[in-house]
Amino acid sequence: QGQLVESGGGLVQAGGSLRLSCAASGRTFRNYAMGWVRQAPGKEREVVGAITWSGDSTRYADSVKGRFTIFRDNAKNTVYLQMNSLKPEDTAVYYCAADNMKRPLPSASQYAYDYWGQGTQVTVSS
C-alpha cells in the first residue's frame, strides 16, 4: 500500500504565499497522475490543480489559474503546489491524490483519484 503525506499548510495573510508538498512512500507514484484537491467547510471537493505522470500536462480550476502552480519531482516521489496571491476564499483542507489511470490530460474530477493523503489545513486571513 502506498501513502501520501502532505505538508506545508498553515495560516497566511491574504496576498501571501505557501508551498504545499506531497511525499509518497511505500509505493512509487511516478507513473500516476497527481492532483491537489481542496475542501472548504460546507462545500464540495474541488480539484484545484492536476498534473500527468510525466509532468507534461497540467490543469487548474478557474478559481486559481494564474495564482497556483502544480509541479512534481519524480526522482523524489514528491508533488508540489505553489500558491501565490492567496485569498480568504482559498481557505480549505488541501488533499494530495493519485490517479492510476493513464489519461491524455489529468482529471478535474475528484472521483478519478484512487489514493488520498490525510490533508493539510490552509487558512488565509483577510
Backbone torsions as a table, in degrees:
resi	resn	phi	psi	omega
1	GLN	NA	141.1	177.7
2	GLY	-96.7	161.8	179.7
3	GLN	-135.8	138.6	176.2
4	LEU	-115.7	129.8	-177.6
5	VAL	-127.0	118.1	179.6
6	GLU	-90.0	152.1	173.9
7	SER	-152.6	167.1	175.9
8	GLY	103.5	-5.9	178.4
9	GLY	-71.5	171.8	178.4
10	GLY	161.5	-164.0	-179.7
11	LEU	-104.1	131.0	-178.7
12	VAL	-143.4	151.3	177.0
13	GLN	-79.4	154.6	176.0
14	ALA	-54.5	137.1	-177.0
15	GLY	92.8	-11.3	-178.8
16	GLY	-83.8	-175.9	-176.6
17	SER	-131.3	152.8	171.3
18	LEU	-143.3	152.1	171.8
19	ARG	-121.8	120.4	175.1
20	LEU	-92.4	144.6	175.8
21	SER	-123.7	149.6	177.0
22	CYS	-134.0	111.1	-179.6
23	ALA	-101.6	131.3	179.8
24	ALA	-99.7	142.7	177.1
25	SER	-144.6	159.7	176.5
26	GLY	79.7	-13.1	-179.6
27	ARG	-162.1	146.6	175.3
28	THR	-87.4	130.2	178.5
29	PHE	-104.7	17.5	-177.8
30	ARG	-59.6	-31.7	-177.1
31	ASN	-94.4	10.9	-177.2
32	TYR	-106.7	140.4	165.1
33	ALA	-68.8	148.5	-177.8
34	MET	-126.1	148.2	178.4
35	GLY	-137.7	154.9	168.9
36	TRP	-110.3	124.9	-175.2
37	VAL	-124.0	132.5	-179.9
38	ARG	-118.5	155.5	176.5
39	GLN	-140.2	117.3	175.2
40	ALA	-92.7	156.4	-179.3
41	PRO	-55.6	128.3	177.3
42	GLY	77.5	6.9	-177.6
43	LYS	-120.9	161.2	176.3
44	GLU	-72.4	157.4	172.8
45	ARG	-66.3	144.6	-177.0
46	GLU	-132.5	127.6	174.5
47	VAL	-79.0	111.3	-176.7
48	VAL	-91.1	-27.1	178.3
49	GLY	-156.6	145.2	179.3
50	ALA	-148.1	153.3	-175.3
51	ILE	-144.9	141.3	177.8
52	THR	-70.3	168.5	-176.5
53	TRP	-60.9	-32.6	-177.6
54	SER	-86.2	-15.1	-177.2
55	GLY	84.6	5.1	-174.9
56	ASP	-85.5	-6.4	178.9
57	SER	-142.2	137.1	177.7
58	THR	-134.1	162.3	173.3
59	ARG	-148.1	154.5	-175.9
60	TYR	-137.3	150.9	170.1
61	ALA	-67.9	147.4	179.9
62	ASP	-56.5	-31.7	-175.8
63	SER	-68.0	-16.6	-176.5
64	VAL	-122.5	-2.6	-178.6
65	LYS	-56.6	134.7	-179.9
66	GLY	86.0	-10.1	-179.5
67	ARG	-117.0	-33.8	-177.6
68	PHE	-108.3	145.9	176.0
69	THR	-134.6	128.1	175.0
70	ILE	-103.3	137.8	176.1
71	PHE	-153.1	165.4	-175.1
72	ARG	-140.3	155.2	173.8
73	ASP	-125.9	98.0	-175.5
74	ASN	-67.4	-26.7	177.3
75	ALA	-64.4	-29.4	179.5
76	LYS	-101.0	0.1	-179.0
77	ASN	54.9	43.0	-174.0
78	THR	-135.0	141.7	174.6
79	VAL	-123.0	148.1	-173.8
80	TYR	-125.9	157.7	170.2
81	LEU	-134.2	108.7	175.7
82	GLN	-87.9	123.0	-176.6
83	MET	-118.8	116.6	179.4
84	ASN	-116.3	164.1	178.3
85	SER	49.0	49.0	-175.7
86	LEU	-65.5	146.3	-179.1
87	LYS	-121.4	156.1	177.2
88	PRO	-55.1	-31.6	179.8
89	GLU	-73.5	-5.3	172.9
90	ASP	-82.6	-6.3	179.3
91	THR	-61.0	125.1	-176.3
92	ALA	-177.7	171.3	165.4
93	VAL	-88.8	129.9	-178.1
94	TYR	-107.1	126.9	-179.9
95	TYR	-112.8	142.8	169.2
96	CYS	-95.2	140.3	-177.7
97	ALA	-144.7	152.7	-177.5
98	ALA	-122.9	139.2	-179.7
99	ASP	-117.4	119.4	-175.5
100	ASN	-90.8	8.6	176.0
101	MET	-91.3	141.4	175.0
102	LYS	-83.8	115.2	179.6
103	ARG	-126.4	150.4	178.4
104	PRO	-65.5	-29.6	176.1
105	LEU	-129.2	148.5	177.6
106	PRO	-68.3	147.9	-172.0
107	SER	-79.2	144.2	175.3
108	ALA	-96.0	3.0	-178.8
109	SER	-103.0	130.2	178.2
110	GLN	-61.7	-24.7	-175.4
111	TYR	-75.1	-9.6	178.2
112	ALA	-80.5	-14.6	-171.2
113	TYR	-94.3	132.7	-172.3
114	ASP	-99.9	-30.0	-177.4
115	TYR	-121.6	139.3	-175.4
116	TRP	-133.5	145.0	169.9
117	GLY	-83.4	-176.2	-176.5
118	GLN	-87.0	-13.1	177.5
119	GLY	94.9	153.0	175.6
120	THR	-135.7	137.7	-175.6
121	GLN	-83.0	132.0	171.9
122	VAL	-119.1	124.2	179.1
123	THR	-124.7	124.9	-179.5
124	VAL	-113.4	119.2	-179.0
125	SER	-93.9	148.6	-178.7
126	SER	-89.8	NA	NA
